[in-house]
């Protein structure tokens, strides 16, 4: 046989001392009325009919009161236990039927409360976006939610082991880099540069940089010329030749840099556009770019970067999330305030939020209603039988004791009426 499910504790709120005192008081009242009726019956039996006709009426009333009290005591007691501990059939109903009651309760809740129609009808009368907006707009709420998001993010990252995630991220980055064709990206980037005339700016900056480089290394170039010049050439001749050549190069660089329509610029642009076209149409050109991309990806520096990508990104995000004054936390707070304002004032957002709330609630009910009903049934099944019976009696036993009181009173009145009718008929 499968092992019995572990016993689940009931909520301590179901075991209030005040309820126990009220139940005991009502039991004493109901039992006291029964004892009063029994005492009256005994007295009337001892007096006999010779004491007067009234004795019969009182005795009949007391007798019927005892019968009603006993019948209702039996009915109430049979709900929770065997009366007088006798195994009478159809008694101790709650202990015997506990599991069935739990399953029936779960089905009842599912069929009458956890339905899409009930939930949607209920939400029709609820201003979901207004309530949610008011909740988010409460003073300090946005800051608190941003802090909670940081804590949740920290908890999630703690669950992830760097030794497991880091290789996966590195492999993903490498795979995406290898699978993404480089030629179209380079071509598009160059097109954007050319269309914005940025390529000429790049050329101008390169020319200015080259001119500064030449000026800064003038002595080095002069020394190179001296080393290459024949020994019999005088130094002053080398100086004249170098000065004229060096000045010519600098003048040429200045000329190209100052003239936006210089022929060199036109050639440069034609070559650049031709290269862009080749990137898109020439497989050989594209293959060379792919080979360069592969070499770049396999470079140790790039490998080290992709390997440390997860750690660096995680540490940066966590540091920003934990810092109340960080840009990330500031943006989260601002986003919460913006959402709260839109939920309260923007008609379009309010309508969308209300509709989505009903749709989500309906989906959740349809998806999990059976699970919730099963949860009710299994939870009740795990409760201890005697403890469950005692707790239920604490909850409703006080009202059930009124049944005994009413049975005593109503039974007595019914007995009086029946006895009176019998006397009239006789």
C-alpha positions as CSV (number, residue, x, y, z in Angstrom):
1,X,0.0,0.0,0.0
2,X,1.2,3.5,-0.7
3,X,2.3,5.5,2.3
4,X,-0.2,7.8,3.9
5,X,0.4,11.5,3.1
6,X,2.1,13.5,5.8
7,X,-0.3,15.3,8.1
8,X,-0.6,19.0,7.4
9,X,-1.1,21.4,10.3
10,X,-4.2,23.6,10.4
11,X,-4.1,27.3,10.9
12,X,-3.7,28.3,14.5
13,X,-6.4,31.0,14.0
14,X,-8.9,28.1,13.8
15,X,-8.2,27.3,17.4
16,X,-9.2,30.5,19.2
17,X,-9.7,30.1,23.0
18,X,-12.7,32.5,22.8
19,X,-14.5,30.2,20.4
20,X,-13.8,27.2,22.7
21,X,-15.3,29.2,25.7
22,X,-18.4,30.2,23.7
23,X,-18.9,26.6,22.5
24,X,-18.6,25.2,26.1
25,X,-21.1,27.9,27.3
26,X,-23.6,27.0,24.6
27,X,-23.2,23.2,25.4
28,X,-23.9,23.9,29.1
29,X,-27.0,26.0,28.1
30,X,-28.4,23.3,25.8
31,X,-27.7,20.5,28.3
32,X,-29.1,22.6,31.1
33,X,-32.4,23.1,29.3
34,X,-32.6,19.3,28.8
35,X,-32.0,18.7,32.5
36,X,-34.6,21.3,33.4
37,X,-37.1,19.5,31.1
38,X,-36.1,16.1,32.6
39,X,-36.6,17.5,36.1
40,X,-40.0,18.9,35.3
41,X,-41.0,15.5,33.8
42,X,-39.9,13.7,36.9
43,X,-41.8,16.0,39.2
44,X,-44.9,15.7,37.1
45,X,-44.6,11.9,37.1
46,X,-44.3,11.9,40.9
47,X,-47.3,14.2,41.3
48,X,-49.5,12.1,39.1
49,X,-52.8,13.1,37.4
50,X,-54.5,13.5,40.8
51,X,-52.7,16.8,41.2
52,X,-54.8,18.3,38.5
53,X,-55.3,18.4,34.7
54,X,-52.5,20.8,34.3
55,X,-50.0,18.1,35.2
56,X,-50.6,16.3,32.0
57,X,-50.0,19.4,29.9
58,X,-46.8,20.2,31.7
59,X,-45.6,16.5,31.6
60,X,-46.3,16.3,27.9
61,X,-44.4,19.5,27.2
62,X,-41.4,18.3,29.3
63,X,-41.5,14.9,27.7
64,X,-41.5,16.4,24.1
65,X,-38.7,18.8,25.1
66,X,-36.5,15.9,26.2
67,X,-37.2,14.0,23.0
68,X,-36.4,17.1,20.9
69,X,-33.3,17.8,22.9
70,X,-32.1,14.2,22.7
71,X,-32.8,14.0,18.9
72,X,-31.0,17.2,18.2
73,X,-28.1,16.3,20.5
74,X,-27.8,13.1,18.6
75,X,-27.9,14.9,15.2
76,X,-25.3,17.5,16.2
77,X,-23.0,15.0,17.9
78,X,-23.2,12.6,15.0
79,X,-21.6,15.3,12.7
80,X,-18.3,15.2,14.7
81,X,-18.1,11.8,16.6
82,X,-20.0,8.7,17.5
83,X,-22.6,9.5,20.1
84,X,-21.7,7.8,23.4
85,X,-18.8,6.3,21.5
86,X,-21.1,3.8,20.0
87,X,-20.3,2.9,16.3
88,X,-23.8,3.7,15.2
89,X,-24.1,3.8,11.4
90,X,-24.1,7.2,9.7
91,X,-22.5,9.0,12.6
92,X,-19.1,10.7,12.9
93,X,-19.9,12.1,9.5
94,X,-17.1,14.7,9.3
95,X,-14.2,12.3,10.4
96,X,-15.6,9.6,8.0
97,X,-16.2,11.9,5.1
98,X,-13.3,14.3,5.6
99,X,-11.5,13.5,2.3
100,X,-14.7,13.5,0.4
101,X,-15.8,16.8,1.9
102,X,-12.4,18.3,0.9
103,X,-12.8,17.1,-2.7
104,X,-16.4,18.3,-2.8
105,X,-15.3,21.7,-1.4
106,X,-12.6,22.0,-4.0
107,X,-15.1,21.1,-6.8
108,X,-17.6,23.6,-5.4
109,X,-15.1,26.4,-5.3
110,X,-13.9,25.5,-8.8
111,X,-17.4,25.4,-10.3
112,X,-18.9,28.4,-8.6
113,X,-15.9,30.8,-8.0
114,X,-13.0,29.8,-10.2
115,X,-14.6,30.3,-13.6
116,X,-13.8,32.7,-16.3
117,X,-17.3,34.2,-16.4
118,X,-17.3,34.9,-12.6
119,X,-13.8,36.4,-12.7
120,X,-14.5,38.6,-15.7
121,X,-17.8,39.7,-14.2
122,X,-16.1,40.6,-10.9
123,X,-13.3,42.5,-12.7
124,X,-15.9,44.5,-14.7
125,X,-16.8,46.3,-11.5
126,X,-13.2,46.8,-10.4
127,X,-11.0,49.7,-11.6
128,X,-7.9,47.6,-12.0
129,X,-5.7,50.2,-13.7
130,X,-6.8,52.8,-11.2
131,X,-6.0,50.6,-8.2
132,X,-2.7,49.5,-9.7
133,X,-1.8,53.1,-10.5
134,X,-2.6,54.3,-7.0
135,X,-0.6,51.5,-5.6
136,X,2.4,52.4,-7.7
137,X,2.0,56.1,-7.0
138,X,2.1,55.8,-3.2
139,X,4.9,57.8,-1.6
140,X,8.1,55.8,-1.6
141,X,6.6,52.9,-3.5
142,X,8.7,53.4,-6.7
143,X,11.9,53.5,-4.7
144,X,10.9,50.4,-2.7
145,X,10.0,48.5,-5.9
146,X,13.3,49.5,-7.5
147,X,15.1,48.2,-4.4
148,X,13.0,45.0,-4.5
149,X,14.0,44.5,-8.2
150,X,17.6,44.9,-7.2
151,X,17.2,42.2,-4.5
152,X,15.4,39.9,-6.9
153,X,18.1,40.4,-9.5
154,X,20.8,39.7,-6.9
155,X,19.0,36.5,-5.9
156,X,18.7,35.3,-9.5
157,X,22.4,35.9,-10.2
158,X,23.3,34.1,-7.0
159,X,21.5,31.0,-8.3
160,X,23.5,31.1,-11.5
161,X,27.1,29.7,-11.2
162,X,29.6,31.8,-13.1
163,X,31.4,28.6,-14.1
164,X,28.3,27.4,-15.9
165,X,27.0,30.7,-17.4
166,X,30.3,32.2,-18.5
167,X,31.3,29.4,-21.0
168,X,27.7,29.4,-22.3
169,X,27.7,33.2,-22.9
170,X,31.2,33.0,-24.5
171,X,30.1,30.2,-26.8
172,X,26.9,32.1,-27.7
173,X,28.9,35.2,-28.6
174,X,31.4,33.3,-30.6
175,X,28.7,31.4,-32.5
176,X,26.8,34.5,-33.3
177,X,29.9,36.3,-34.5
178,X,30.9,33.3,-36.7
179,X,27.3,32.9,-38.1
180,X,26.8,36.6,-38.8
181,X,28.2,37.6,-42.3
182,X,30.7,40.4,-41.9
183,X,30.7,41.7,-45.5
184,X,27.1,43.1,-45.5
185,X,27.7,44.8,-42.2
186,X,30.9,46.4,-43.3
187,X,29.2,47.4,-46.6
188,X,26.3,49.0,-44.8
189,X,28.6,50.8,-42.3
190,X,30.6,52.2,-45.2
191,X,27.4,53.3,-47.0
192,X,26.3,55.2,-44.0
193,X,29.7,56.9,-43.8
194,X,29.6,57.8,-47.5
195,X,26.0,59.0,-47.5
196,X,26.7,61.3,-44.6
197,X,29.9,62.5,-46.2
198,X,31.8,61.3,-43.2
199,X,34.4,59.6,-45.3
200,X,35.8,62.9,-46.4
201,X,35.9,64.1,-42.8
202,X,37.8,60.9,-42.0
203,X,40.2,61.6,-44.9
204,X,40.7,65.2,-43.7
205,X,41.4,64.0,-40.2
206,X,43.9,61.4,-41.5
207,X,45.7,64.0,-43.6
208,X,46.0,66.4,-40.6
209,X,47.3,63.5,-38.5
210,X,49.8,62.5,-41.1
211,X,51.1,66.1,-41.4
212,X,51.5,66.3,-37.6
213,X,53.3,63.0,-37.7
214,X,55.7,64.2,-40.3
215,X,56.4,67.4,-38.5
216,X,57.0,65.6,-35.2
217,X,59.4,63.2,-36.8
218,X,61.2,65.6,-39.2
219,X,64.6,64.9,-37.7
220,X,64.1,61.1,-38.0
221,X,63.3,61.4,-41.7
222,X,66.3,63.8,-42.3
223,X,68.6,61.3,-40.6
224,X,67.2,58.5,-42.9
225,X,67.9,60.6,-45.9
226,X,71.5,61.2,-44.7
227,X,72.1,57.5,-44.2
228,X,70.8,56.7,-47.7
229,X,72.7,59.6,-49.4
230,X,76.2,58.8,-50.9
231,X,79.1,59.9,-48.7
232,X,80.4,62.2,-51.3
233,X,77.2,64.3,-51.4
234,X,77.6,67.4,-49.1
235,X,75.3,67.8,-46.1
236,X,74.0,71.1,-47.4
237,X,72.8,69.4,-50.6
238,X,71.0,66.8,-48.6
239,X,69.4,69.6,-46.5
240,X,68.2,71.4,-49.6
241,X,66.8,68.2,-51.2
242,X,65.1,67.2,-48.0
243,X,63.6,70.6,-47.3
244,X,62.2,70.8,-50.8
245,X,60.8,67.3,-50.7
246,X,59.5,67.6,-47.1
247,X,57.8,71.0,-47.9
248,X,56.3,69.5,-51.1
249,X,54.7,66.7,-49.2
250,X,53.3,69.0,-46.5
251,X,52.0,71.4,-49.1
252,X,50.3,68.6,-50.9
253,X,48.7,67.4,-47.7
254,X,47.4,70.9,-47.0
255,X,46.1,71.3,-50.5
256,X,44.1,68.0,-50.4
257,X,42.9,68.9,-46.9
258,X,41.7,72.4,-47.9
259,X,40.1,71.5,-51.2
260,X,36.9,69.5,-50.9
261,X,36.9,69.0,-54.6
262,X,40.4,67.8,-55.0
263,X,40.9,65.0,-57.5
264,X,42.4,62.8,-54.8
265,X,39.2,63.0,-52.8
266,X,37.2,62.1,-55.9
267,X,39.4,59.1,-56.5
268,X,39.2,58.1,-52.9
269,X,35.4,58.3,-53.0
270,X,35.2,56.2,-56.2
271,X,37.4,53.6,-54.7
272,X,35.4,53.5,-51.5
273,X,32.1,53.1,-53.4
274,X,33.6,50.4,-55.6
275,X,34.8,48.6,-52.5
276,X,31.3,48.7,-51.0
277,X,29.9,47.3,-54.3
278,X,32.5,44.6,-54.2
279,X,31.5,43.7,-50.6
280,X,28.0,43.1,-51.8
281,X,28.6,41.4,-55.1
282,X,32.1,39.9,-55.2
283,X,32.5,36.6,-53.3
284,X,36.3,36.9,-53.2
285,X,36.1,40.3,-51.5
286,X,33.5,39.0,-49.0
287,X,35.6,36.0,-48.3
288,X,38.6,38.1,-47.5
289,X,36.5,40.1,-45.0
290,X,35.2,36.9,-43.5
291,X,38.8,35.6,-43.1
292,X,39.8,38.8,-41.4
293,X,36.8,38.5,-39.1
294,X,37.7,35.0,-38.2
295,X,41.3,36.0,-37.4
296,X,39.9,38.8,-35.2
297,X,37.6,36.5,-33.4
298,X,40.3,34.0,-32.7
299,X,42.7,36.7,-31.4
300,X,43.5,36.1,-27.7
301,X,42.4,39.6,-26.7
302,X,38.9,39.0,-28.3
303,X,38.8,35.5,-26.7
304,X,39.5,37.0,-23.3
305,X,36.9,39.7,-23.8
306,X,34.1,37.2,-24.7
307,X,35.1,35.0,-21.8
308,X,34.8,37.8,-19.3
309,X,31.7,39.3,-20.9
310,X,29.2,37.6,-18.5
311,X,31.2,38.5,-15.4
312,X,31.8,42.1,-16.3
313,X,28.2,42.6,-17.4
314,X,26.8,40.9,-14.3
315,X,29.0,42.9,-11.9
316,X,28.2,46.2,-13.7
317,X,24.4,45.5,-13.5
318,X,24.5,44.4,-9.9
319,X,26.6,47.4,-8.9
320,X,24.2,49.7,-10.6
321,X,21.2,47.9,-9.1
322,X,22.5,48.0,-5.5
323,X,23.4,51.7,-5.7
324,X,20.3,53.8,-4.8
325,X,21.8,56.8,-6.7
326,X,22.8,54.9,-9.9
327,X,21.4,55.7,-13.3
328,X,19.7,52.3,-13.4
329,X,17.8,52.8,-10.1
330,X,16.9,56.3,-11.1
331,X,15.5,55.1,-14.4
332,X,13.5,52.3,-12.7
333,X,12.0,54.8,-10.3
334,X,11.1,57.2,-13.1
335,X,9.6,54.3,-15.1
336,X,7.4,53.3,-12.1
337,X,6.2,56.9,-11.7
338,X,5.4,57.1,-15.4
339,X,3.5,53.8,-15.5
340,X,1.5,54.9,-12.4
341,X,0.6,58.2,-14.1
342,X,-0.5,56.5,-17.3
343,X,-2.6,54.0,-15.4
344,X,-4.4,56.7,-13.7
345,X,-4.8,59.3,-16.4
346,X,-4.2,57.8,-19.9
347,X,-7.6,56.5,-21.2
348,X,-5.9,54.3,-23.8
349,X,-3.6,52.7,-21.3
350,X,-6.4,52.3,-18.8
351,X,-8.6,50.5,-21.3
352,X,-5.7,48.3,-22.4
353,X,-4.8,47.4,-18.8
354,X,-8.4,46.6,-17.8
355,X,-8.8,44.4,-20.9
356,X,-5.5,42.6,-20.3
357,X,-6.2,42.1,-16.6
358,X,-9.5,40.4,-17.5
359,X,-7.8,38.3,-20.2
360,X,-4.9,37.3,-17.9
361,X,-7.3,36.5,-15.0
362,X,-9.5,34.4,-17.2
363,X,-6.5,32.5,-18.6
364,X,-5.1,31.9,-15.1
365,X,-8.5,30.7,-13.8
366,X,-9.0,28.3,-16.8
367,X,-5.5,27.1,-16.5
368,X,-5.1,26.6,-12.8
369,X,-8.7,26.2,-11.4
370,X,-8.4,22.4,-11.4
371,X,-5.0,22.6,-9.7
372,X,-6.5,24.9,-7.0
373,X,-9.5,22.6,-6.5
374,X,-7.1,19.7,-6.2
375,X,-5.0,21.7,-3.7
376,X,-8.0,22.2,-1.5
377,X,-8.9,18.5,-1.7
378,X,-5.4,17.2,-1.0
379,X,-4.8,19.7,1.8
380,X,-8.0,18.7,3.6
381,X,-7.0,15.0,3.1
382,X,-3.7,15.7,4.8
383,X,-5.4,17.2,7.9
384,X,-5.5,15.1,11.0
385,X,-9.0,13.6,11.2
386,X,-9.7,14.2,14.9
387,X,-8.1,17.6,14.8
388,X,-10.1,18.6,11.8
389,X,-13.3,17.6,13.4
390,X,-12.5,19.5,16.6
391,X,-11.5,22.6,14.7
392,X,-14.7,22.6,12.6
393,X,-16.7,22.1,15.7
394,X,-15.0,25.2,17.2
395,X,-16.0,27.2,14.1
396,X,-19.7,26.2,13.8
397,X,-20.4,24.3,17.0
398,X,-21.8,27.4,18.8
399,X,-24.5,27.8,16.1
400,X,-25.2,24.1,16.1
401,X,-25.8,24.1,19.9
402,X,-28.7,26.5,19.1
403,X,-30.2,23.7,17.2
404,X,-30.3,21.7,20.5
405,X,-31.8,24.7,22.3
406,X,-34.4,25.3,19.6
407,X,-35.1,21.5,19.5
408,X,-35.8,21.6,23.2
409,X,-38.1,24.6,23.0
410,X,-39.8,23.7,19.8
411,X,-40.1,20.0,20.9
412,X,-41.8,21.2,24.1
413,X,-44.2,23.4,22.2
414,X,-45.0,20.7,19.7
415,X,-45.7,18.2,22.5
416,X,-48.0,20.7,24.3
417,X,-49.9,21.3,21.0
418,X,-50.2,17.6,20.3
419,X,-51.3,16.8,23.9
420,X,-53.9,19.6,23.8
421,X,-55.3,18.4,20.5
422,X,-55.5,14.9,21.9
423,X,-57.4,16.1,24.9
424,X,-59.8,18.0,22.8
425,X,-60.5,15.1,20.6
426,X,-61.0,12.7,23.5
